[in-house]
Amino acid sequence: MRFFSDNAAPVHPAVFAAMAAADAVDTAYDGDALSRALDARVSALFGCEAVALCVPTGTAANALALAALCPPYGGVLCHRDAHIQNDECGAPEFYTHGAKLIPVDGPDAKLTPETVAAVADGIANDVHRVQPRALSITNATEYGRVYTPDETAALAALAKRRGWGCHVDGARFANAVVHLGCAPAALVEGVDALSFGFVKNGGLSAELLVLFDPALADDARRRRKRGGHLLSKGRYLAAQVHAMLDDDLWLETARGANAAARVLAEAAGARLLHAVEANELFLTMTPDEAAALRAQGFDFYDWAAGEIRLVTHWASPEREVAALARAIARL
């Protein structure tokens, strides 16, 4: 019974069906009809002109977005626990050709204008110091917390005032939208680039780099090709995205993941280290307690000393969620 990661979740049947329907001869790379339709589809979703580029991984989406926003001699402000800082093996630095990640502290892996400004203001404006050129936030964060529209807009406004680009790592963007019950556009106000995640949410191998500044598109397309992420049969990626957007499937699957997390949160009670707003839970747990859960067949991640992480997904079986809830309550 796996609660290790939503990356391990099954692919939604609608995604496989869409890929099968796309299995016919068409133009190569992203010149096919499905790929060409993505810009209009995403623009309609967010209510503004946007360019959507398919890539096969979230790391590629993040790194290419930051490369479009930050020069090699610049810096990217991000949370100290951000995925781009700790889990992407230097990909942002690689794709930006050397830009520096500048970590910022804050509870729940969230940034505020005050914490960001404090770090930026402490960097001397001289040739010896890397100057910030971009700001990156994660929604939902690495601890499952969600940025509200006002919080996102305030950070994006700070970035704009200072001449920085603003990026949102949206690997679990759907979970944030569902939790808040807001329009997707409300969570990207003032943002330049979004890594729009689908793989954790029912997709197979398709993520989107969404650029809200179309002037960045031509350069980003070339970076994608040069970086090895322009697939020759791009229609199979585009088909997945269309399937997830059809009838708001991407939100339906996120609702299922979030609902399963709430069941576990109720059972966890005082063990919770962070409020549960998406589909990740962080619990205090002794090694013996963790071993007892594993002995009952539950799989999860040891996060830190005395802490575990549980992740639900769109297809988490109700009986397994209920069984884990009972097991946690019995500890």
C-alpha positions as CSV (number, residue, x, y, z in Angstrom):
1,M,0.0,0.0,0.0
2,R,2.0,2.9,-1.4
3,F,2.0,6.4,0.1
4,F,5.6,7.1,-1.0
5,S,5.0,9.6,-3.9
6,D,2.3,10.7,-6.3
7,N,5.0,10.2,-9.0
8,A,4.2,6.5,-8.6
9,A,0.5,6.9,-9.3
10,P,-1.1,5.1,-12.2
11,V,-1.9,6.9,-15.4
12,H,-5.5,8.0,-15.8
13,P,-7.3,5.8,-18.5
14,A,-8.4,9.0,-20.3
15,V,-4.7,9.8,-20.9
16,F,-4.0,6.5,-22.4
17,A,-7.1,6.8,-24.6
18,A,-6.0,10.2,-25.8
19,M,-2.6,8.9,-26.7
20,A,-4.1,6.0,-28.6
21,A,-6.3,8.4,-30.5
22,A,-3.3,10.5,-31.4
23,D,-1.5,7.4,-32.8
24,A,-1.6,8.4,-36.4
25,V,0.8,10.0,-38.8
26,D,1.1,13.8,-38.3
27,T,3.8,16.4,-38.5
28,A,6.8,15.8,-36.3
29,Y,8.0,17.7,-33.2
30,D,5.4,20.2,-32.1
31,G,4.0,21.0,-35.5
32,D,1.1,18.6,-35.2
33,A,-2.5,19.7,-34.6
34,L,-2.7,18.8,-31.0
35,S,0.5,20.7,-30.1
36,R,-0.5,23.7,-32.1
37,A,-3.7,23.9,-30.2
38,L,-2.1,24.1,-26.8
39,D,-1.4,27.9,-26.8
40,A,-5.0,28.7,-27.4
41,R,-6.2,26.1,-24.9
42,V,-3.9,27.4,-22.1
43,S,-4.6,31.0,-23.0
44,A,-8.3,30.3,-22.5
45,L,-7.7,28.5,-19.2
46,F,-5.7,31.4,-17.7
47,G,-7.6,34.2,-19.5
48,C,-4.6,35.8,-21.1
49,E,-2.2,35.3,-23.9
50,A,0.2,32.4,-23.1
51,V,2.6,30.1,-24.8
52,A,2.7,26.4,-23.8
53,L,5.6,24.2,-24.5
54,C,5.5,20.5,-23.7
55,V,8.4,18.8,-21.9
56,P,8.6,15.3,-20.4
57,T,9.7,16.3,-16.8
58,G,9.0,18.9,-14.2
59,T,12.7,19.4,-13.8
60,A,13.0,20.3,-17.5
61,A,10.0,22.7,-17.1
62,N,11.6,24.4,-14.1
63,A,15.1,24.6,-15.4
64,L,14.0,25.9,-18.9
65,A,11.7,28.5,-17.2
66,L,14.5,29.8,-15.1
67,A,16.9,29.9,-18.1
68,A,14.4,32.1,-19.9
69,L,14.2,34.4,-16.9
70,C,17.7,34.6,-15.5
71,P,21.0,35.3,-17.2
72,P,24.0,33.1,-16.4
73,Y,25.5,35.8,-14.1
74,G,22.3,36.3,-12.2
75,G,20.7,34.7,-9.2
76,V,17.3,33.0,-8.5
77,L,15.8,33.6,-5.1
78,C,13.9,30.5,-3.8
79,H,13.1,28.8,-0.6
80,R,15.8,26.8,1.1
81,D,13.7,23.6,0.8
82,A,12.6,24.3,-2.8
83,H,12.7,21.4,-5.3
84,I,14.9,23.4,-7.6
85,Q,17.4,23.8,-4.7
86,N,17.5,20.3,-3.3
87,D,16.1,17.8,-5.7
88,E,17.1,18.7,-9.3
89,C,20.8,17.8,-9.3
90,G,21.9,21.2,-10.4
91,A,19.6,21.3,-13.5
92,P,18.6,25.0,-13.0
93,E,22.3,25.9,-12.8
94,F,23.0,23.7,-15.8
95,Y,20.3,25.1,-18.0
96,T,20.9,28.7,-17.0
97,H,24.6,28.2,-17.7
98,G,25.6,29.1,-14.2
99,A,23.0,31.2,-12.5
100,K,23.2,30.9,-8.7
101,L,20.3,29.8,-6.6
102,I,19.9,32.1,-3.5
103,P,18.1,30.3,-0.7
104,V,15.6,32.1,1.6
105,D,14.1,30.8,4.8
106,G,10.5,30.6,5.9
107,P,8.1,28.3,7.6
108,D,6.2,25.7,5.5
109,A,8.6,26.2,2.6
110,K,6.8,29.5,1.9
111,L,8.3,32.9,1.0
112,T,7.0,36.3,1.8
113,P,7.8,39.7,0.3
114,E,9.5,40.5,3.6
115,T,11.8,37.4,3.8
116,V,12.7,37.8,0.1
117,A,13.4,41.5,0.4
118,A,15.6,40.9,3.5
119,V,17.8,38.5,1.6
120,A,18.0,40.6,-1.5
121,D,18.7,43.8,0.4
122,G,21.6,42.1,2.1
123,I,23.4,41.5,-1.2
124,A,25.7,44.4,-2.0
125,N,25.1,45.9,-5.4
126,D,28.5,45.6,-6.8
127,V,30.4,43.5,-9.4
128,H,31.6,41.0,-6.8
129,R,28.1,39.8,-5.8
130,V,25.6,37.8,-7.8
131,Q,22.5,40.0,-8.2
132,P,19.0,38.5,-8.1
133,R,17.3,38.3,-11.5
134,A,14.4,35.9,-10.8
135,L,12.2,34.7,-8.0
136,S,10.8,31.1,-7.9
137,I,8.0,29.9,-5.6
138,T,6.4,26.4,-5.4
139,N,2.6,26.0,-5.2
140,A,1.8,23.8,-3.5
141,T,5.0,24.0,-1.5
142,E,7.4,21.2,-0.6
143,Y,5.5,20.9,2.7
144,G,2.1,20.8,1.1
145,R,1.2,24.4,1.9
146,V,-0.6,26.6,-0.6
147,Y,0.1,30.2,-1.7
148,T,-3.2,32.2,-1.9
149,P,-3.8,34.5,-4.8
150,D,-2.9,37.5,-2.6
151,E,0.3,35.9,-1.5
152,T,1.3,35.0,-5.0
153,A,0.4,38.5,-6.4
154,A,2.4,40.2,-3.7
155,L,5.5,38.2,-4.4
156,A,5.1,38.7,-8.2
157,A,4.7,42.4,-7.6
158,L,7.9,42.5,-5.6
159,A,9.7,40.8,-8.4
160,K,8.3,43.2,-11.0
161,R,9.3,46.3,-9.0
162,R,12.8,45.0,-8.7
163,G,13.1,43.9,-12.4
164,W,13.1,40.2,-11.7
165,G,11.3,37.4,-13.5
166,C,8.8,35.4,-11.5
167,H,8.4,31.7,-11.8
168,V,5.9,29.2,-10.2
169,D,6.9,25.6,-9.8
170,G,3.4,24.1,-10.2
171,A,4.2,20.4,-9.9
172,R,1.1,20.2,-7.6
173,F,-0.6,23.3,-9.0
174,A,-3.9,21.4,-9.4
175,N,-3.9,20.5,-5.7
176,A,-3.5,24.2,-4.8
177,V,-6.3,25.3,-7.1
178,V,-8.7,22.7,-5.7
179,H,-7.8,23.5,-2.1
180,L,-8.5,27.2,-2.6
181,G,-11.5,26.7,-5.0
182,C,-10.2,29.6,-7.1
183,A,-9.7,30.1,-10.8
184,P,-6.3,29.0,-12.0
185,A,-5.6,32.5,-13.2
186,A,-5.8,33.8,-9.7
187,L,-2.7,31.9,-8.8
188,V,-0.5,33.3,-11.6
189,E,-1.3,37.0,-11.4
190,G,1.9,38.8,-12.3
191,V,3.8,35.6,-12.9
192,D,6.0,35.2,-16.0
193,A,6.4,31.4,-16.2
194,L,4.6,28.4,-14.7
195,S,5.7,24.8,-14.6
196,F,2.3,23.3,-15.0
197,G,2.4,19.7,-13.6
198,F,0.4,16.8,-14.9
199,V,2.5,13.7,-14.3
200,K,1.8,13.6,-10.5
201,N,-1.9,14.2,-11.3
202,G,-2.7,11.4,-13.7
203,G,-0.5,12.1,-16.7
204,L,2.2,9.8,-18.1
205,S,5.0,11.9,-19.4
206,A,3.8,15.4,-20.1
207,E,4.4,18.6,-18.3
208,L,3.9,22.2,-19.6
209,L,6.2,25.2,-19.5
210,V,3.7,28.0,-19.7
211,L,5.0,31.5,-20.5
212,F,2.8,34.4,-19.8
213,D,5.2,36.7,-21.5
214,P,5.1,35.6,-25.2
215,A,8.3,37.5,-25.8
216,L,10.1,34.7,-24.0
217,A,8.8,32.0,-26.3
218,D,11.2,32.0,-29.2
219,D,14.2,31.8,-26.9
220,A,12.6,29.2,-24.7
221,R,11.8,27.0,-27.8
222,R,15.5,27.1,-28.8
223,R,16.6,26.3,-25.2
224,R,14.2,23.3,-25.1
225,K,15.6,21.9,-28.4
226,R,19.2,22.5,-27.3
227,G,18.5,20.9,-24.0
228,G,17.2,17.7,-25.6
229,H,13.5,18.1,-24.5
230,L,11.8,18.7,-27.9
231,L,10.3,15.3,-28.6
232,S,10.0,14.2,-32.2
233,K,6.5,12.8,-31.6
234,G,5.3,15.7,-29.5
235,R,1.7,14.9,-30.2
236,Y,1.7,12.2,-27.6
237,L,2.6,14.7,-24.9
238,A,0.1,17.2,-26.2
239,A,-2.6,14.5,-26.2
240,Q,-2.0,13.9,-22.5
241,V,-2.4,17.6,-21.7
242,H,-5.6,17.9,-23.7
243,A,-7.0,14.8,-22.0
244,M,-6.2,16.2,-18.5
245,L,-7.8,19.6,-19.4
246,D,-10.9,18.1,-21.0
247,D,-13.9,18.5,-18.6
248,D,-11.4,19.7,-15.9
249,L,-10.1,16.2,-15.3
250,W,-6.9,17.7,-13.8
251,L,-9.0,19.2,-11.1
252,E,-11.1,16.1,-10.5
253,T,-8.0,14.0,-10.0
254,A,-6.6,16.6,-7.6
255,R,-9.8,16.6,-5.6
256,G,-9.4,12.9,-5.1
257,A,-5.8,13.2,-3.9
258,N,-6.6,16.1,-1.5
259,A,-9.7,14.2,-0.1
260,A,-7.6,11.2,0.7
261,A,-5.0,13.4,2.4
262,R,-7.7,14.9,4.6
263,V,-8.8,11.4,5.8
264,L,-5.2,10.7,6.9
265,A,-4.8,14.2,8.4
266,E,-7.8,13.6,10.7
267,A,-6.3,10.3,11.9
268,A,-2.9,11.9,12.4
269,G,-4.1,14.7,14.7
270,A,-1.3,16.1,16.8
271,R,1.3,14.2,14.8
272,L,0.9,16.7,11.9
273,L,3.9,19.0,11.4
274,H,2.2,21.2,8.8
275,A,-1.3,22.0,8.0
276,V,-2.6,19.7,5.2
277,E,-3.7,21.8,2.2
278,A,-2.8,19.6,-0.7
279,N,-1.9,15.9,-0.9
280,E,1.2,15.7,1.3
281,L,1.4,15.0,5.0
282,F,4.3,15.2,7.4
283,L,4.0,13.4,10.7
284,T,6.1,12.9,13.8
285,M,6.9,9.2,14.0
286,T,9.5,7.3,16.0
287,P,11.5,4.6,14.1
288,D,9.6,1.9,16.0
289,E,6.3,3.3,15.0
290,A,7.4,3.7,11.4
291,A,8.5,0.1,11.4
292,A,5.1,-1.0,12.8
293,L,3.4,0.7,9.9
294,R,5.7,-0.9,7.3
295,A,5.1,-4.3,8.9
296,Q,1.5,-3.8,8.0
297,G,2.3,-3.2,4.4
298,F,2.4,0.6,4.2
299,D,5.1,2.3,2.1
300,F,6.2,5.9,2.7
301,Y,9.2,8.2,2.9
302,D,11.4,8.8,6.0
303,W,11.6,12.6,5.8
304,A,13.9,13.5,8.7
305,A,14.8,12.1,12.1
306,G,11.5,11.4,13.8
307,E,9.5,12.5,10.7
308,I,7.8,10.7,7.8
309,R,6.1,11.9,4.7
310,L,2.9,10.5,3.3
311,V,1.6,11.4,-0.2
312,T,-1.8,10.5,-1.6
313,H,-2.7,10.5,-5.3
314,W,-5.7,10.6,-7.6
315,A,-6.1,6.8,-7.5
316,S,-5.3,6.1,-3.8
317,P,-7.7,3.2,-3.0
318,E,-10.2,4.2,-0.4
319,R,-9.7,0.9,1.5
320,E,-6.0,1.5,1.7
321,V,-6.4,5.1,2.9
322,A,-8.9,3.9,5.5
323,A,-6.5,1.2,6.6
324,L,-3.6,3.6,7.0
325,A,-5.8,6.0,8.9
326,R,-6.8,3.2,11.3
327,A,-3.2,2.1,11.7
328,I,-2.0,5.7,12.5
329,A,-4.8,6.2,15.0
330,R,-3.8,2.9,16.8
331,L,-0.2,4.0,17.3
